[in-house]
Amino acid sequence: MGKGNYLDLDKFEVGDPLPDFTKSPITKVQLVRYAGASGDFNPIHTDDTAAKKMGLKGVIAHGPLIMGFASQAICRWVPKYNLRRFKVRLMGRSYPGDVITISATVVDKTETRGGTRVLCEIIARDQNEEKKLSGYFEVVIHKWKGEIP
């Protein structure tokens, strides 16, 4: 890890993986709390009976919750002020008990006037290796060292 316990992406090369970030198992309480925080009270996220009536095996996690897990991983890897772009596509349902692991790989590094631009592919998978999310994020590692001037 680099300064402030962040990764020093200057030392990473194209093709290098970032360390995986694994969340605790998703809980029904977490889904209810997320429903309240997001305002998305669709019962497929909080009520097993309603979810089963919709053809699901039970409640499912909100897609943006999984995106939030990916955001949390990025902010563990690099300071949030370095993040320039984050774009994902949701790919599968997540259920209570699922353990989501976020992985990323450096796919491009470019020197710019302001610093080094690093583009990474990001993927979220559950404990069965099923993809839940995929996308990219871009960070800029500034040429100056230390805090933002």
C-alpha positions in Angstrom: 0.0 0.0 0.0 1.1 3.5 -0.7 0.8 6.7 1.4 -2.3 6.9 3.6 -2.7 3.1 3.1 -3.8 3.6 -0.5 -2.3 1.7 -3.5 0.6 3.4 -5.3 -0.8 2.9 -8.8 2.3 4.4 -10.3 4.0 1.1 -9.6 1.2 -0.9 -11.3 1.5 -1.9 -14.9 -1.1 -2.8 -17.5 -2.4 -6.3 -16.7 -1.6 -6.0 -13.0 -4.5 -6.9 -10.7 -5.5 -4.8 -7.7 -6.0 -6.6 -4.4 -9.5 -8.1 -4.1 -12.0 -6.4 -1.8 -14.6 -8.8 -0.2 -17.7 -7.7 1.7 -19.5 -9.5 4.5 -22.5 -11.6 3.4 -25.5 -9.5 2.3 -28.2 -9.5 5.0 -32.0 -8.8 4.9 -31.5 -6.0 7.4 -28.9 -4.4 5.1 -31.5 -4.5 2.3 -34.2 -2.9 4.5 -31.7 -0.2 5.5 -30.7 0.4 1.9 -34.4 0.7 0.9 -34.8 3.4 3.5 -31.7 5.3 2.5 -32.4 5.1 -1.3 -36.2 5.5 -1.2 -36.6 2.3 -3.2 -39.2 0.4 -1.3 -40.0 -2.1 -4.1 -41.1 -5.2 -2.0 -38.8 -7.5 -4.1 -36.0 -6.1 -1.9 -37.6 -6.5 1.5 -40.5 -9.0 1.3 -39.9 -12.6 0.5 -43.6 -13.3 -0.2 -43.8 -10.5 -2.7 -40.4 -11.4 -4.3 -41.6 -15.0 -4.8 -44.9 -13.8 -6.3 -42.6 -12.1 -8.9 -40.9 -15.4 -9.7 -37.8 -14.8 -7.6 -36.5 -17.3 -5.0 -36.6 -14.6 -2.4 -35.7 -10.9 -1.9 -32.9 -9.6 -4.0 -30.3 -6.9 -3.3 -30.7 -3.5 -5.0 -28.4 -3.2 -7.9 -27.1 0.2 -6.8 -26.1 -1.4 -3.5 -23.7 -3.7 -5.4 -22.4 -0.6 -7.2 -21.9 1.0 -3.8 -19.7 -2.0 -2.8 -17.6 -1.4 -5.9 -17.3 2.3 -5.0 -16.2 1.3 -1.6 -13.5 -0.9 -3.1 -12.2 1.9 -5.3 -12.1 4.3 -2.4 -10.0 1.7 -0.4 -7.6 1.5 -3.4 -7.2 5.2 -4.2 -8.1 8.5 -2.6 -11.6 9.6 -3.9 -10.2 12.9 -5.1 -8.2 10.9 -7.7 -11.4 9.3 -9.2 -12.4 10.8 -12.5 -14.9 8.3 -14.0 -16.8 5.2 -12.8 -19.1 3.3 -15.1 -20.7 -0.1 -14.6 -23.3 -2.5 -15.9 -25.3 -4.7 -13.6 -25.2 -8.3 -14.6 -27.0 -10.5 -12.1 -29.1 -10.8 -9.0 -27.6 -10.9 -5.5 -29.4 -12.5 -2.6 -29.0 -12.3 1.2 -26.1 -14.5 2.2 -24.2 -13.7 -1.0 -20.6 -12.7 -0.4 -19.5 -10.1 -3.0 -15.9 -9.8 -4.0 -14.7 -6.8 -6.1 -11.7 -7.2 -8.3 -9.9 -4.8 -10.6 -7.2 -4.9 -13.2 -5.1 -2.1 -14.8 -6.0 -2.0 -18.5 -4.3 1.3 -19.5 -1.8 3.9 -18.2 -1.2 7.2 -19.9 1.0 10.1 -19.0 -0.9 13.4 -19.1 -0.1 17.0 -18.3 -1.7 16.6 -14.9 -0.3 13.2 -14.0 -0.8 9.6 -14.8 -4.2 8.5 -16.0 -4.9 4.9 -14.9 -7.9 3.0 -16.3 -9.0 -0.2 -14.5 -11.6 -2.8 -15.3 -13.7 -3.6 -12.3 -15.8 -6.8 -11.7 -18.0 -7.9 -8.8 -18.6 -11.6 -8.3 -20.4 -13.7 -5.7 -19.1 -16.7 -3.9 -20.0 -18.9 -6.9 -18.0 -16.7 -9.2 -21.1 -15.4 -10.9 -20.6 -11.9 -12.2 -22.9 -9.3 -10.6 -21.3 -6.1 -12.1 -18.7 -5.2 -14.6 -17.3 -1.9 -15.8 -14.4 0.6 -15.6 -13.0 3.3 -13.4 -10.4 6.0 -14.2 -8.2 7.7 -11.8 -5.5 10.4 -12.2 -2.4 10.2 -10.1 -1.2 13.8 -9.8 2.4 14.6 -10.4 2.7 16.5 -7.1 3.3 14.4 -4.0 1.3 14.8 -0.8 -2.1 16.4 -0.3 -4.0 18.5 -2.8 -2.4 21.9 -3.0 
